[in-house]
Amino acid sequence: MSCGHCEKSVSAEVAALPGVTEVAADAKAGTVTVSASAPLSEEQLRAAVDEAGFALVGQAA
């Protein structure tokens, strides 16, 4: 991600996942922080980020 438009694209795709309650994308840091009411699989997150045109490179607990 390199700009606010990128942040919005990733945020919109991730926010559409079931149970997601909050998304905070930070282009400068290259991170997306997600809060959800139920666990999300890495596959779900990877697909959403991919749909926005980016690649998931890691996942923190």
C-alpha positions as CSV (number, residue, x, y, z in Angstrom):
1,M,0.0,0.0,0.0
2,S,1.3,3.4,-0.8
3,C,-1.6,5.9,-0.4
4,G,-5.0,6.6,1.2
5,H,-6.8,5.1,-1.8
6,C,-4.9,1.8,-1.2
7,E,-5.9,1.9,2.5
8,K,-9.5,2.4,1.5
9,S,-9.4,-0.5,-1.0
10,V,-7.9,-3.0,1.5
11,S,-10.2,-1.8,4.3
12,A,-13.3,-2.2,2.2
13,E,-12.4,-5.8,1.2
14,V,-11.5,-6.8,4.7
15,A,-14.5,-5.1,6.2
16,A,-16.8,-7.2,4.0
17,L,-15.6,-10.4,5.7
18,P,-18.2,-11.9,8.1
19,G,-17.8,-10.8,11.7
20,V,-15.3,-8.0,11.0
21,T,-16.1,-5.1,13.3
22,E,-13.2,-2.7,12.7
23,V,-10.4,-2.3,10.1
24,A,-7.5,0.1,10.3
25,A,-5.1,0.1,7.3
26,D,-1.9,2.0,7.5
27,A,-0.1,2.5,4.1
28,K,3.0,4.0,5.7
29,A,3.5,1.1,8.0
30,G,2.2,-1.5,5.5
31,T,-0.2,-3.0,8.0
32,V,-3.9,-3.7,8.4
33,T,-5.3,-4.2,11.9
34,V,-8.6,-6.1,12.1
35,S,-11.0,-6.7,14.9
36,A,-13.7,-9.3,14.5
37,S,-16.4,-11.0,16.5
38,A,-15.2,-14.4,15.4
39,P,-11.9,-15.8,14.3
40,L,-10.9,-15.2,10.7
41,S,-8.8,-17.7,8.8
42,E,-5.6,-16.7,7.0
43,E,-7.2,-17.8,3.8
44,Q,-10.1,-15.4,4.3
45,L,-7.7,-12.5,5.0
46,R,-5.4,-13.4,2.1
47,A,-8.3,-13.6,-0.3
48,A,-9.7,-10.2,0.8
49,V,-6.3,-8.5,0.5
50,D,-5.6,-10.2,-2.8
51,E,-9.0,-8.9,-4.1
52,A,-7.9,-5.4,-3.3
53,G,-4.8,-5.9,-5.4
54,F,-2.2,-6.6,-2.7
55,A,-0.5,-9.6,-1.1
56,L,-0.7,-10.7,2.5
57,V,2.9,-11.2,3.7
58,G,2.3,-12.2,7.3
59,Q,-0.1,-12.4,10.1
60,A,0.4,-11.4,13.7
61,A,-1.5,-13.1,16.5
